[in-house]
Amino acid sequence: MDILIIAFTLAIVVCAICLIAVVLMQSSKSSGLGETFGGSTQAFASRATAASKEKKLQRLSIVLGIVIAVLAIAVAIFTRFSA
């Protein structure tokens, strides 16, 4: 049972590091005042590609967050029953 707890704890650490990396790769929602008054100078195709990338990163961050939560609950349950 201790090996399982250690494995889940290591999985939580790896998922947390991946989640940090994914969040740092996402661009911010607001582009500042330049976007408000000047508009975007990107072409439509590049905006669609960027939106697709952002959507994938957003979904990946949600999935990683859920995996971390499930693993944390599993570690808590295994710790309680192993004592």
C-alpha positions in Angstrom: 0.0 0.0 0.0 2.9 2.4 0.7 4.2 1.9 -2.8 0.9 2.9 -4.2 0.8 6.1 -2.1 4.3 7.0 -3.2 3.4 6.3 -6.9 0.3 8.5 -6.7 2.2 11.3 -4.9 4.8 11.3 -7.6 2.1 11.4 -10.2 0.6 14.4 -8.5 4.0 16.2 -8.6 4.4 15.4 -12.3 0.9 16.6 -13.1 1.4 19.7 -11.1 4.6 20.6 -13.0 2.8 19.9 -16.3 -0.1 22.1 -15.2 2.2 25.0 -14.3 3.9 24.7 -17.8 0.5 24.6 -19.5 -0.8 27.6 -17.7 2.4 29.6 -18.4 2.1 28.7 -22.2 -1.4 30.3 -22.3 -1.7 33.9 -23.4 -3.6 36.4 -21.2 -7.3 37.1 -21.9 -6.8 40.8 -22.2 -4.3 42.3 -24.6 -4.2 45.7 -23.0 -5.3 49.1 -24.4 -3.7 48.6 -27.7 -6.1 45.9 -28.6 -9.1 48.0 -27.4 -8.4 51.1 -29.6 -6.2 49.8 -32.4 -7.6 46.4 -33.1 -5.6 43.4 -33.9 -3.2 43.3 -36.8 -3.3 39.5 -37.1 -4.9 37.8 -40.1 -8.0 35.8 -39.6 -6.3 32.5 -40.3 -3.6 33.1 -37.7 -6.2 34.2 -35.1 -8.1 30.9 -35.7 -5.0 28.9 -35.3 -4.1 30.8 -32.1 -7.7 30.2 -30.8 -7.4 26.5 -31.5 -4.1 26.3 -29.6 -5.6 28.3 -26.7 -8.6 26.0 -26.6 -6.4 22.9 -26.5 -4.3 24.4 -23.7 -7.4 25.4 -21.7 -8.8 21.9 -22.0 -5.5 20.3 -21.0 -5.3 22.6 -17.9 -8.8 21.5 -16.9 -8.0 17.8 -17.4 -4.7 18.1 -15.4 -6.5 19.9 -12.6 -9.1 17.1 -12.4 -6.4 14.4 -12.5 -4.6 16.1 -9.6 -7.8 16.3 -7.6 -8.7 12.7 -8.2 -5.1 11.5 -7.3 -5.2 13.7 -4.1 -8.4 12.1 -3.0 -7.1 8.6 -3.8 -3.9 9.3 -1.7 -6.1 10.6 1.2 -8.3 7.4 1.0 -5.3 5.1 0.8 -3.5 6.9 3.7 -6.6 6.6 5.9 -7.0 2.9 5.3 -3.3 2.0 5.5 -2.9 3.3 9.0 
